[in-house]
Every structure is written in structure tokens, then in C-alpha cells.
């Protein structure tokens, strides 16, 4: 029981760290692509050290098919971060986070085709409610003069998130920390290639940005991934699903409190529709599932 309680707190801590990513990134005066590159480089270094220090078992030999899907998933993770962090800078942390969180709902909509899962009434209803929320959020953002490029990046971050999840669901043997280690490795390679062709891998970092860069890479990425993936396997599917909503919720709250991103009635309704609709769709099938992947 004490171990399970520890897993709960580790999982919650990991979610809250992920929810604060946009807040930390807002303190770094660099292009979004450079921020993502630094996050990947520092994060993979920290996670590799934690992997070695905790003496995790390597299970990749003989599972080349899994590794291929992890490469796809990792590349999608890199794409997700590139689009998401650009959206942070263009349309704000709150709106970008909520648009990105439509990713799981895209997976639910495609599940009957890709995984032959039954499309229930609850899932259909949840999907429609999320669409209403997206419409409210985007309409409000457009009225405030937010850029179409920023909204596009927010939407594409959700698409990349969906690809990440779908590819990861095909992985059956490489799990836990080893799974995320390979994903982060392929993500780092993807982002590095993108930045290499865009403007090069070498650039100066403002002196006052280093503390936020290290916080984002070491704590939010390296430690956050460790806390998340070392605890998720010890929790029930229902607990993982319900607690998972702390991540977008904390992003919305922190952006409102720390970044002074206002919350109008329409936007509040949009937030409620996206989180409530996603929860409705997610909860409808939990009793029949035996595993969870992100």
C-alpha cells in the first residue's frame, strides 16, 4: 500500500511538471524550435543517467518491429513539441495546451478503424462536446487577433500527439522507462535534423535564460518522464485516466495565475467542453481495458 501511495504522488508530480512546461518555456527568450532542441538534449541526457542509475533492464534485442514503431512515435513526439512550443509563443500557453489535448480524442475517433474498438454512444457524445469546445476556444482566440499560424500549430500538435499514441500502442515488448528513453532519443534526432536544416545546431543562449533551460530540461523533462513512467505501471487504469486530466487543467490554471492569461465566459465554456468531453469519451471504455499508453 505505501508503494502504491508513492506511485500516486510520483504520477501526480510528473503530470504537474508537464502541465508547467509552457510556463517555464515562457521565461526563455529563444525561438520555440531552439527551446525544444535544448529540452530534448538535456532531457535525454538526464533520463539516460536515471535509466543507468536505477539499473533498468534493456529489452530491445529481438524486437526490431517495436523499435520501428518507437522511431515513428519518437519522431511524432518531436513534431508535437515543435508545433506545441510554437503555439505557446503565438497563441498562449492555455489555448495551445487545450488544442493539443484534443490529441487523445482524435485517437478515440480513429480507434474503430485502427484498433477495431467499438465506437460507443459515450465516445461519440464526448467527441462532439470536444469539437464544440475547440470551436469556442478558436473563435475566442480569433476575436483576440491570435494568428492563424498559431492555431494551426496548436491543431497540428494534437495530430502529432495522436500519431505518437497510435504508434506507441503498436509497441508490445519495450515498455516503461526504456520505451520513453527510445522515444525521446528519436525525438531528439528529429528535432536536431529539423533545426540543422533550418538554421544550424549552434546558437547563443541568453545568460538569464539558462535557469529556465535547465529547469525545463532537467526537471520538467528528465525527472518528469522518470516520475511519470516509473509510476504509471503500478496504478489502475481508472486512476491513470482520471488523474491524467491534472496536466491540461494545471496548464490552464497556471497560465491564468502566472502569465495573466485572461479567462472569459466563452473560453471557460470551451475549457469545460474540451476537458469534460474528453473525460466522457475516455471513461466510457475503461472497464474493458487492461493497459494504458501515452
N, C-alpha and C positions, 0 to 999 in steps of 0.2 A: 504493500500500500504506500509506504513512504516513497518508493521508487516511482510509482505512478504519479504521485503528487508532484514529485520533482520534474517529471516529464511534462506535466501540465504547465508548470511555471516556465520551464525552458521553451516550450512551444509558444506560450503567450509572449515571452520576451522576444523570441525570434520574429513573431508577427508584428509586434510594436516597432521593432527595429526596421523591418521592411516598410512599415507604414510611414516612418520618418525619413525615408530616403530622399524624397523631394525637398523636405525642409533643409536637410544637410546640404544637398546639392545647390540650393539657392544661395549658399554662402560662398560658392566657388565661382570666381569671375573668369570663366573659361567657356568656350563653345561646348554645347552639350555632348558632342562626339568625343571631345578630349576628356570630359568628365567620365564618360562611360569607359573609355580606354584605361584611364587611371584606376577606376573602380575594378575593372577586370584583372589588371596586372597585380594590384595589391591583394585583391580578394583571393585569386588563385594561389598566390604565394602563402597567405595565411592558412587557407583551407588545406593545402598540401602539407604544411607543417603540422596542423592539427591531426590530419589523417595519419601521418607517420608517428606522432607522439602517442596517439591513442591505439596504435598498433592494429589498425583496421585490416581485415583480410581483403586481398585482391582476388577478384573473381572473373576477370575479363578473358582469360585464356579459354579458347574453345567456344566463345560466344561472340563471334565476329558480327553476326546479324544484329545482336543487341547493340554492339558498338556503332554500327552504321546508323541505327535509329537514334542513338545518343548524339552522333555527329549532327544529324538533322535537328534534333531537339536543342542542342547547344547553339547551332547557327541561328535558330529561331529565337533563342534567349537573347543572343547578341542583337538581333534585329529588334526584338521587343524593347530592349533597353535603349537602343539608338533612337527609336521613334518616341518612346516614353519621355526620355530626358529632353528631347527637342520640344515635345508638347509641354513639359513643365515650364520651359522658358517662354513659350509662345502663348499659352492659354491658362497657365497657373497650375499649381500642384493639385488642387481639389478636382477641377474639371478633368485634367489629364488622368488622374488616378481612377476616377469613376468610369471614364471611357475605356480605359484599359481593363477594368474589372468586368466588362462585357465579354471578355475572352472565354470564361467558363461557360457562359450561356451559348456562345457560338458552338462550343464543343457539344453541349446538350442537344442543340438543334441538329447537328450532324451525326450524333451517336446512332440513330436508327440506320443510317446508310453505312457508316464506317464500322460500327461495333455490333450491329443488329440488336440494339437495345430498344425496348418498347417505348414508344412516344405516348406518355400518359397525358391525361387532361390537365393535371397539375403542372406538368412541364410546359405544355402549350400556353397555359394561362400565365405562368411565370415569364415565359419568353415575351409574350405580348406586353406585360407590365414593364419589363426591362426596356422594350422598344419605346414605350411611352416616356419612360424616364430619360432615355437618350435624347428623344425629341425635345423634351423640356430643357435639358441641360444645354444642348446645342443651340436651341432657339434663344435662350437667355445669353449664351456666350456671343452669339451673332449680334444681338442687340447692343452688347457692350463693346462691339468693334473688335472682337477676337478674330484672329486671322484664320482663313480657311485652311491654310497650311498647317496651323496648329491643331485644328480639329481633325484634319486628315491624319496627322501623326498620331493623335490620340486613338483614332479608329484603327489605324494600322498596328498600333501596339497591341490592341485587342486581338487582331488577326494573327499576329506573330505569337501571342500567348496561346491562342488556340492550337496553332501548329506545334508549339512546344509540348503541350499536353497530349495531343494526339500521337505524336511520335514517341513520347515517353511511355504512353500506355502500351506500346508495342514491345517495350523492354521488359523481359520476364525474369532474368537472372542477375543482372547487375543492378543492385538496389542500394538504398541508404546513402551513406556519405560517398561511397565510390561512384554511385550514379551521378550525384551533383558535382563531384570533382571532375568527371569527364565532361559533363555538360558545360561547366564553367571553363574548362580548358578549350573546348571547341568554340565557345562563345568568345573567349579572348582572341583566338586566331581569327575569327570572323571580323571582329571589331578592328583588330590590328590591320587586316588586309584592306578594309574599308578606309581607314584613316591613312594608310600608306598611299593609296591611290588618290585620296582627296587632297592631302596637304603634307604628308610625311609624319613619321612617328616621333620626331624630336621637336619639342617646343618648351618655352619657358613657363614656369608656374609662379604666379604672384606670391610673394612671401606670406601675406596674410591669408592665403587660401590653403596653405599646407595643413593646418589643423583640421580643416573640413575634409580635405582629400584623404587624410589618414583615417579620420573618423568614418568616412563613407566606405573606404576600402577594408580597413582592419576590423572595425566593429560591426557596421551595418551589413557588410557582405561576408567577410570571412567568419566572424563569430556568429552573425545572424544565421548563415547557412548551417553552421555546426549545430546551433541550438535547435533549429527547425528540424533538420533531417535526423538528428540523433534522438529526437523525442517522438516524432510523428508515428513511428512504427509501434510504439508502446501504448498508444491511445486508441480508443474506439473510433470507428468511422464517424459516428454521430458527433462525438466531441470534436474531432478534427474539422468537420463541416461547419458546425455552429461557431466554434472559436475562430475559424478562418475569416469570419466577417469582421474581426477586430482590425485586420490590416487596412481595408479601404475606409472603415469607419474612423480609425485613428488618423489616417491621412487627411480626411475631411476636417476633423476637429482641430488637428494641429495646424493645418493651413489657415483655418479661421482665426485661431488664437495667436499664433506666432507670426504669420505672414499677413494678417489683417485682410484676408480674402473674404469679402462680404457674402452674406447668405440671405438672398431674397426669398420670398414665399415660393415663387416658381422653382427656384433652384432647390429649395428644401423639399418640395414635392418630387422633383427629379431624383434627388438623393434617395428618398424613401422608396420610389418606384424601382430604381436600379438594385438597391440592397434587398428590398422586400421581395421583388420578383425573382432575383437570383436565389434567394433563400427558399422561396416557394418551390422553384423548379428543382433545386438541389436536394431538398429534403424528401421529395416525393419518391425517390428511388433508393434511399439509403438503406432501408431494411434488407434489401436484396443484394447489396454489395458487400464484398469481403475485403476490399483493399482500396487504397487511396493513392492517387498520384497527382503531382502538380507539375 
